[in-house]
């Protein structure tokens, strides 16, 4: 291999690979496989076989070719020399199971035959029911024969082409599937173990770890081609999405498991918030990949962010003294190492040897990570059990102390009860004597209460009489001629009081409905209005009075009537405006109407005295 890495590739023609029964397999590398990118995607086998395109095929500068342009088409060719009749059957095998479309043009009988391979084709069309793409080699050909390969893939692909004998292929495939069974069996065992732990302990971290294990298993099955073979052999479209979905769930559940196992919310609140942010951003990126462009699933390098975050969280929590984190750190260190190896392979690091060790390094690291994570979970359970045992011992000690304290307390209480009983017996005699004295005092208080009740009855009668006299004096005072507006406003300060006064004047001699003459009524809508119980007519207190339809405050209107009557209409509108603080024009209108009414009722008001203005209120002006 060192020889291939150091020799100048451009100075040699393409090197053919010779079929040799003494060699079981051979990987085409460097100048053994040549290729170029078909940027138009329209070249055919007839085009690329012409001498004009011979110079387009160039050897590789790295061990095996890689495709980088996801929208491009690539052509490759390999030369196989048939020197003698071989006893073995031979196949061409492609290691990368993620390649979408492979067209292989095989030589034979002066023409090329076409074989379709790739993950976009149903699994049942394969020659061997194996995860890798395989093509039979015609062993009856002699001399050098060129095989052309047309390749197109939606994600970066490693063009690893291997020449193998069928005998070795079967041996290798059986061993490979055997180790696959061990690997996926261990994943399943870890998942079932943690699922049972979840049902037993009911801690969400176990469920997170189960989902993490299943996601890792699905991703590895997608990368190995096992998922396509056994899970969706007739649905190639899943090959475009399944590995991206598996990586998303592995990242999310891995971070959730880290957060739960290491008590990040309590031990590292800032890292806890950062984990939630990374989960949110990873989810947004996943949604964009599914809905906008599935090619973005190829940016697997972003998985380094949650991986480094989980590693750093483990180191940080371990530095805070949480001992189970040491196993978590070791496990994720293995996982980080596997990820680094995959990145180095992706960047074509030449000093890293290609082979089964590097190809399956990430799977091995997954196993080591799960093993040490199981140790971390077991350590956490051991610590929890230790804390639980310690808590139980403390509870038992506390219960014994409580029992002793209860016995002591019961003895003290019993002694106190006995002492208290004696005191109660002694005091009961004193209480009986005091009860006799209280009975005699109660009899006296009862007699005094009866006397107070009689006095209260008399006071109530006096209060009623006094209230009646006050109302009478107030009414008489209003009817007098020497009441100024300030005193009038104190007696009748608002609309409610004025309405009561008008109600007493209007229905002083009883109520009679204006519509039907009925004498029975109930309260109306407005204050002090009356509704006929027979016809339902609602008569307000100012209806059919001089105040009907008035637009000025009711107390001021009453006082204007009072002044006009007491001065026999001689007070001017200017004086009224000054007294009641109403515009002179409004006072002039009201005074004019009242003068007209006084003139109409001149004979009736002549002998009315000071009570005449009240009668004047109840009259209606004929306009």
JOZI-V731081 format. One record per residue. N is the residue number from 1. RES is the residue in three letters. D_CENTER is the distance of its C-alpha to the mean C-alpha in Angstrom with 1 decimal. Layout:
BEGIN
<<N & RES & D_CENTER> <N & RES & D_CENTER>>
END
This chain:
BEGIN
<<1 & UNK & 56.2> <2 & UNK & 57.3> <3 & UNK & 60.1> <4 & UNK & 57.7> <5 & UNK & 55.6> <6 & UNK & 58.6> <7 & UNK & 60.8> <8 & UNK & 60.8> <9 & UNK & 59.2> <10 & UNK & 60.5> <11 & UNK & 64.1> <12 & UNK & 64.0> <13 & UNK & 63.8> <14 & UNK & 61.3> <15 & UNK & 62.1> <16 & UNK & 62.5> <17 & UNK & 61.4> <18 & UNK & 64.2> <19 & UNK & 63.8> <20 & UNK & 65.1> <21 & UNK & 65.2> <22 & UNK & 65.2> <23 & UNK & 61.7> <24 & UNK & 58.8> <25 & UNK & 56.2> <26 & UNK & 55.9> <27 & UNK & 52.9> <28 & UNK & 53.7> <29 & UNK & 53.1> <30 & UNK & 54.2> <31 & UNK & 57.3> <32 & UNK & 57.2> <33 & UNK & 54.5> <34 & UNK & 54.5> <35 & UNK & 52.2> <36 & UNK & 51.1> <37 & UNK & 48.2> <38 & UNK & 48.9> <39 & UNK & 47.0> <40 & UNK & 48.2> <41 & UNK & 47.2> <42 & UNK & 50.4> <43 & UNK & 53.0> <44 & UNK & 54.7> <45 & UNK & 56.6> <46 & UNK & 59.8> <47 & UNK & 58.6> <48 & UNK & 57.6> <49 & UNK & 60.8> <50 & UNK & 63.1> <51 & UNK & 64.8> <52 & UNK & 63.0> <53 & UNK & 59.7> <54 & UNK & 61.2> <55 & UNK & 60.5> <56 & UNK & 56.8> <57 & UNK & 56.2> <58 & UNK & 55.8> <59 & UNK & 55.3> <60 & UNK & 52.2> <61 & UNK & 51.9> <62 & UNK & 49.5> <63 & UNK & 49.9> <64 & UNK & 48.2> <65 & UNK & 46.9> <66 & UNK & 43.3> <67 & UNK & 41.8> <68 & UNK & 39.8> <69 & UNK & 39.7> <70 & UNK & 37.2> <71 & UNK & 38.8> <72 & UNK & 42.4> <73 & UNK & 44.9> <74 & UNK & 46.9> <75 & UNK & 50.4> <76 & UNK & 51.9> <77 & UNK & 55.2> <78 & UNK & 56.8> <79 & UNK & 60.5> <80 & UNK & 61.7> <81 & UNK & 65.4> <82 & UNK & 67.2> <83 & UNK & 70.5> <84 & UNK & 71.5> <85 & UNK & 70.6> <86 & UNK & 67.7> <87 & UNK & 67.4> <88 & UNK & 63.6> <89 & UNK & 61.2> <90 & UNK & 58.7> <91 & UNK & 55.3> <92 & UNK & 53.1> <93 & UNK & 49.6> <94 & UNK & 46.4> <95 & UNK & 44.0> <96 & UNK & 40.9> <97 & UNK & 39.2> <98 & UNK & 36.6> <99 & UNK & 39.3> <100 & UNK & 38.8> <101 & UNK & 42.4> <102 & UNK & 45.7> <103 & UNK & 49.0> <104 & UNK & 52.0> <105 & UNK & 55.5> <106 & UNK & 58.1> <107 & UNK & 61.8> <108 & UNK & 64.5> <109 & UNK & 67.7> <110 & UNK & 67.7> <111 & UNK & 64.2> <112 & UNK & 60.6> <113 & UNK & 58.4> <114 & UNK & 54.6> <115 & UNK & 52.0> <116 & UNK & 48.3> <117 & UNK & 45.7> <118 & UNK & 42.0> <119 & UNK & 38.6> <120 & UNK & 38.6> <121 & UNK & 41.4> <122 & UNK & 41.2> <123 & UNK & 41.9> <124 & UNK & 44.8> <125 & UNK & 46.9> <126 & UNK & 47.3> <127 & UNK & 50.7> <128 & UNK & 49.4> <129 & UNK & 46.4> <130 & UNK & 45.1> <131 & UNK & 41.9> <132 & UNK & 44.0> <133 & UNK & 45.7> <134 & UNK & 49.5> <135 & UNK & 52.6> <136 & UNK & 56.2> <137 & UNK & 58.9> <138 & UNK & 62.3> <139 & UNK & 64.6> <140 & UNK & 67.7> <141 & UNK & 67.4> <142 & UNK & 69.6> <143 & UNK & 69.4> <144 & UNK & 66.4> <145 & UNK & 63.7> <146 & UNK & 60.7> <147 & UNK & 57.4> <148 & UNK & 55.0> <149 & UNK & 51.3> <150 & UNK & 49.0> <151 & UNK & 45.3> <152 & UNK & 42.1> <153 & UNK & 38.5> <154 & UNK & 35.0> <155 & UNK & 34.4> <156 & UNK & 36.8> <157 & UNK & 39.3> <158 & UNK & 42.0> <159 & UNK & 45.2> <160 & UNK & 46.7> <161 & UNK & 49.7> <162 & UNK & 51.7> <163 & UNK & 55.1> <164 & UNK & 55.5> <165 & UNK & 58.0> <166 & UNK & 56.7> <167 & UNK & 58.0> <168 & UNK & 56.0> <169 & UNK & 52.9> <170 & UNK & 53.1> <171 & UNK & 53.6> <172 & UNK & 50.8> <173 & UNK & 48.4> <174 & UNK & 49.1> <175 & UNK & 48.5> <176 & UNK & 45.3> <177 & UNK & 43.9> <178 & UNK & 45.0> <179 & UNK & 43.1> <180 & UNK & 40.1> <181 & UNK & 40.4> <182 & UNK & 40.5> <183 & UNK & 37.5> <184 & UNK & 35.2> <185 & UNK & 36.7> <186 & UNK & 35.7> <187 & UNK & 32.1> <188 & UNK & 32.1> <189 & UNK & 33.7> <190 & UNK & 31.2> <191 & UNK & 28.4> <192 & UNK & 30.2> <193 & UNK & 31.1> <194 & UNK & 27.6> <195 & UNK & 26.4> <196 & UNK & 29.2> <197 & UNK & 28.2> <198 & UNK & 24.7> <199 & UNK & 26.3> <200 & UNK & 28.7> <201 & UNK & 26.7> <202 & UNK & 23.2> <203 & UNK & 21.7> <204 & UNK & 18.6> <205 & UNK & 20.4> <206 & UNK & 22.9> <207 & UNK & 20.6> <208 & UNK & 19.1> <209 & UNK & 22.7> <210 & UNK & 23.7> <211 & UNK & 21.2> <212 & UNK & 22.4> <213 & UNK & 26.0> <214 & UNK & 25.6> <215 & UNK & 24.0> <216 & UNK & 26.9> <217 & UNK & 29.3> <218 & UNK & 28.1> <219 & UNK & 28.4> <220 & UNK & 31.9> <221 & UNK & 33.0> <222 & UNK & 32.0> <223 & UNK & 33.9> <224 & UNK & 36.9> <225 & UNK & 37.0> <226 & UNK & 36.8> <227 & UNK & 33.7> <228 & UNK & 35.6> <229 & UNK & 38.6> <230 & UNK & 37.1> <231 & UNK & 33.7> <232 & UNK & 34.0> <233 & UNK & 37.7> <234 & UNK & 38.0> <235 & UNK & 34.7> <236 & UNK & 35.3> <237 & UNK & 32.3> <238 & UNK & 30.0> <239 & UNK & 31.8> <240 & UNK & 30.1> <241 & UNK & 26.5> <242 & UNK & 26.7> <243 & UNK & 27.3> <244 & UNK & 24.4> <245 & UNK & 22.0> <246 & UNK & 23.5> <247 & UNK & 23.3> <248 & UNK & 19.6> <249 & UNK & 18.8> <250 & UNK & 21.4> <251 & UNK & 20.0> <252 & UNK & 16.4> <253 & UNK & 17.7> <254 & UNK & 20.4> <255 & UNK & 18.2> <256 & UNK & 16.1> <257 & UNK & 19.6> <258 & UNK & 21.0> <259 & UNK & 18.4> <260 & UNK & 19.0> <261 & UNK & 22.8> <262 & UNK & 23.6> <263 & UNK & 21.6> <264 & UNK & 20.4> <265 & UNK & 18.0> <266 & UNK & 21.3> <267 & UNK & 23.9> <268 & UNK & 22.4> <269 & UNK & 19.5> <270 & UNK & 20.0> <271 & UNK & 20.0> <272 & UNK & 16.8> <273 & UNK & 15.0> <274 & UNK & 17.1> <275 & UNK & 16.0> <276 & UNK & 12.3> <277 & UNK & 13.6> <278 & UNK & 15.9> <279 & UNK & 13.5> <280 & UNK & 11.5> <281 & UNK & 14.9> <282 & UNK & 16.3> <283 & UNK & 13.8> <284 & UNK & 14.6> <285 & UNK & 18.2> <286 & UNK & 18.1> <287 & UNK & 16.8> <288 & UNK & 19.6> <289 & UNK & 22.1> <290 & UNK & 21.5> <291 & UNK & 21.5> <292 & UNK & 23.8> <293 & UNK & 26.2> <294 & UNK & 26.5> <295 & UNK & 29.2> <296 & UNK & 26.5> <297 & UNK & 26.0> <298 & UNK & 29.3> <299 & UNK & 28.0> <300 & UNK & 27.6> <301 & UNK & 28.6> <302 & UNK & 25.0> <303 & UNK & 24.6> <304 & UNK & 26.7> <305 & UNK & 23.8> <306 & UNK & 21.6> <307 & UNK & 25.0> <308 & UNK & 26.5> <309 & UNK & 23.3> <310 & UNK & 23.6> <311 & UNK & 27.4> <312 & UNK & 27.2> <313 & UNK & 24.7> <314 & UNK & 27.2> <315 & UNK & 30.1> <316 & UNK & 28.5> <317 & UNK & 27.6> <318 & UNK & 31.1> <319 & UNK & 32.7> <320 & UNK & 31.1> <321 & UNK & 33.1> <322 & UNK & 30.7> <323 & UNK & 33.3> <324 & UNK & 31.4> <325 & UNK & 29.9> <326 & UNK & 33.4> <327 & UNK & 33.1> <328 & UNK & 29.6> <329 & UNK & 31.2> <330 & UNK & 34.2> <331 & UNK & 32.2> <332 & UNK & 30.0> <333 & UNK & 33.2> <334 & UNK & 34.7> <335 & UNK & 31.7> <336 & UNK & 31.9> <337 & UNK & 35.7> <338 & UNK & 35.2> <339 & UNK & 32.8> <340 & UNK & 35.4> <341 & UNK & 38.1> <342 & UNK & 36.2> <343 & UNK & 35.7> <344 & UNK & 39.4> <345 & UNK & 40.4> <346 & UNK & 38.3> <347 & UNK & 40.1> <348 & UNK & 43.5> <349 & UNK & 44.6> <350 & UNK & 48.2> <351 & UNK & 49.0> <352 & UNK & 46.3> <353 & UNK & 48.2> <354 & UNK & 46.8> <355 & UNK & 47.0> <356 & UNK & 45.4> <357 & UNK & 44.4> <358 & UNK & 42.4> <359 & UNK & 41.2> <360 & UNK & 39.7> <361 & UNK & 38.9> <362 & UNK & 35.1> <363 & UNK & 35.4> <364 & UNK & 37.6> <365 & UNK & 35.2> <366 & UNK & 32.4> <367 & UNK & 34.7> <368 & UNK & 35.6> <369 & UNK & 32.0> <370 & UNK & 31.1> <371 & UNK & 34.3> <372 & UNK & 33.6> <373 & UNK & 29.9> <374 & UNK & 31.4> <375 & UNK & 33.7> <376 & UNK & 30.9> <377 & UNK & 29.1> <378 & UNK & 32.6> <379 & UNK & 33.2> <380 & UNK & 30.0> <381 & UNK & 31.0> <382 & UNK & 34.5> <383 & UNK & 33.3> <384 & UNK & 31.2> <385 & UNK & 34.3> <386 & UNK & 36.5> <387 & UNK & 34.3> <388 & UNK & 34.2> <389 & UNK & 38.1> <390 & UNK & 38.6> <391 & UNK & 36.5> <392 & UNK & 38.5> <393 & UNK & 41.7> <394 & UNK & 40.7> <395 & UNK & 39.8> <396 & UNK & 43.2> <397 & UNK & 45.1> <398 & UNK & 43.3> <399 & UNK & 44.2> <400 & UNK & 47.8> <401 & UNK & 47.8> <402 & UNK & 46.3> <403 & UNK & 49.0> <404 & UNK & 51.8> <405 & UNK & 50.4> <406 & UNK & 50.3> <407 & UNK & 53.9> <408 & UNK & 55.1> <409 & UNK & 53.3> <410 & UNK & 54.8> <411 & UNK & 58.3> <412 & UNK & 57.9> <413 & UNK & 56.5> <414 & UNK & 59.4> <415 & UNK & 61.9> <416 & UNK & 60.3> <417 & UNK & 60.4> <418 & UNK & 64.1> <419 & UNK & 64.8> <420 & UNK & 62.9> <421 & UNK & 64.6> <422 & UNK & 68.0> <423 & UNK & 67.0> <424 & UNK & 65.7> <425 & UNK & 69.0> <426 & UNK & 71.0> <427 & UNK & 68.9> <428 & UNK & 69.0> <429 & UNK & 72.7> <430 & UNK & 72.1> <431 & UNK & 69.4> <432 & UNK & 71.8> <433 & UNK & 74.4> <434 & UNK & 71.9> <435 & UNK & 70.8> <436 & UNK & 74.4> <437 & UNK & 74.6> <438 & UNK & 71.3> <439 & UNK & 72.7> <440 & UNK & 75.7> <441 & UNK & 73.5> <442 & UNK & 71.2> <443 & UNK & 74.3> <444 & UNK & 75.4> <445 & UNK & 71.9> <446 & UNK & 72.0> <447 & UNK & 75.3> <448 & UNK & 74.1> <449 & UNK & 70.9> <450 & UNK & 73.2> <451 & UNK & 75.3> <452 & UNK & 72.2> <453 & UNK & 71.1> <454 & UNK & 74.5> <455 & UNK & 74.3> <456 & UNK & 70.8> <457 & UNK & 72.2> <458 & UNK & 75.0> <459 & UNK & 72.6> <460 & UNK & 70.5> <461 & UNK & 73.5> <462 & UNK & 74.5> <463 & UNK & 71.0> <464 & UNK & 71.2> <465 & UNK & 74.7> <466 & UNK & 73.6> <467 & UNK & 70.6> <468 & UNK & 72.9> <469 & UNK & 75.4> <470 & UNK & 72.7> <471 & UNK & 71.5> <472 & UNK & 75.2> <473 & UNK & 75.9> <474 & UNK & 72.9> <475 & UNK & 74.0> <476 & UNK & 77.5> <477 & UNK & 76.4> <478 & UNK & 74.5> <479 & UNK & 77.6> <480 & UNK & 79.7> <481 & UNK & 80.6> <482 & UNK & 79.8> <483 & UNK & 76.0> <484 & UNK & 74.2> <485 & UNK & 70.8> <486 & UNK & 69.1> <487 & UNK & 70.4> <488 & UNK & 69.7> <489 & UNK & 66.1> <490 & UNK & 65.8> <491 & UNK & 67.1> <492 & UNK & 65.1> <493 & UNK & 62.1> <494 & UNK & 59.7> <495 & UNK & 59.5> <496 & UNK & 59.0> <497 & UNK & 62.2> <498 & UNK & 64.2> <499 & UNK & 63.1> <500 & UNK & 64.3> <501 & UNK & 67.6> <502 & UNK & 68.1> <503 & UNK & 67.2> <504 & UNK & 70.0> <505 & UNK & 72.4> <506 & UNK & 71.6> <507 & UNK & 71.6> <508 & UNK & 74.1> <509 & UNK & 76.4> <510 & UNK & 73.7> <511 & UNK & 71.3> <512 & UNK & 72.4> <513 & UNK & 70.1> <514 & UNK & 71.2> <515 & UNK & 70.5> <516 & UNK & 71.9> <517 & UNK & 73.6> <518 & UNK & 71.5> <519 & UNK & 71.6> <520 & UNK & 68.3> <521 & UNK & 65.0> <522 & UNK & 61.5> <523 & UNK & 59.2> <524 & UNK & 58.1> <525 & UNK & 55.1> <526 & UNK & 56.5> <527 & UNK & 57.6> <528 & UNK & 61.0> <529 & UNK & 61.3> <530 & UNK & 62.8> <531 & UNK & 62.0> <532 & UNK & 64.8> <533 & UNK & 64.2> <534 & UNK & 66.3> <535 & UNK & 65.4> <536 & UNK & 62.1> <537 & UNK & 63.4> <538 & UNK & 61.5> <539 & UNK & 63.9> <540 & UNK & 62.6> <541 & UNK & 64.7> <542 & UNK & 65.7> <543 & UNK & 66.7> <544 & UNK & 70.5> <545 & UNK & 70.9> <546 & UNK & 71.7> <547 & UNK & 68.1> <548 & UNK & 66.7> <549 & UNK & 64.5> <550 & UNK & 64.9> <551 & UNK & 62.3> <552 & UNK & 63.0> <553 & UNK & 61.9> <554 & UNK & 63.7> <555 & UNK & 65.2> <556 & UNK & 66.7> <557 & UNK & 68.1> <558 & UNK & 69.8> <559 & UNK & 71.2> <560 & UNK & 72.6> <561 & UNK & 74.4> <562 & UNK & 75.6> <563 & UNK & 77.1> <564 & UNK & 78.6> <565 & UNK & 80.4> <566 & UNK & 81.5> <567 & UNK & 82.9> <568 & UNK & 84.4> <569 & UNK & 82.5> <570 & UNK & 84.0> <571 & UNK & 80.8> <572 & UNK & 79.6> <573 & UNK & 76.2> <574 & UNK & 75.9> <575 & UNK & 76.4> <576 & UNK & 73.9> <577 & UNK & 71.3> <578 & UNK & 71.9> <579 & UNK & 71.6> <580 & UNK & 68.5> <581 & UNK & 66.7> <582 & UNK & 66.6> <583 & UNK & 67.8> <584 & UNK & 71.6> <585 & UNK & 71.4> <586 & UNK & 69.3> <587 & UNK & 71.7> <588 & UNK & 74.7> <589 & UNK & 73.2> <590 & UNK & 72.7> <591 & UNK & 76.1> <592 & UNK & 77.8> <593 & UNK & 76.4> <594 & UNK & 77.3> <595 & UNK & 80.9> <596 & UNK & 81.3> <597 & UNK & 80.2> <598 & UNK & 82.6> <599 & UNK & 85.4> <600 & UNK & 84.8> <601 & UNK & 84.7> <602 & UNK & 87.5> <603 & UNK & 89.7> <604 & UNK & 87.0> <605 & UNK & 85.8> <606 & UNK & 89.2> <607 & UNK & 89.6> <608 & UNK & 85.8> <609 & UNK & 85.9> <610 & UNK & 82.8> <611 & UNK & 80.8> <612 & UNK & 81.5> <613 & UNK & 78.3> <614 & UNK & 76.2> <615 & UNK & 78.2> <616 & UNK & 77.7> <617 & UNK & 73.9> <618 & UNK & 74.2> <619 & UNK & 76.1> <620 & UNK & 74.8> <621 & UNK & 76.0> <622 & UNK & 77.6> <623 & UNK & 76.6>>
END
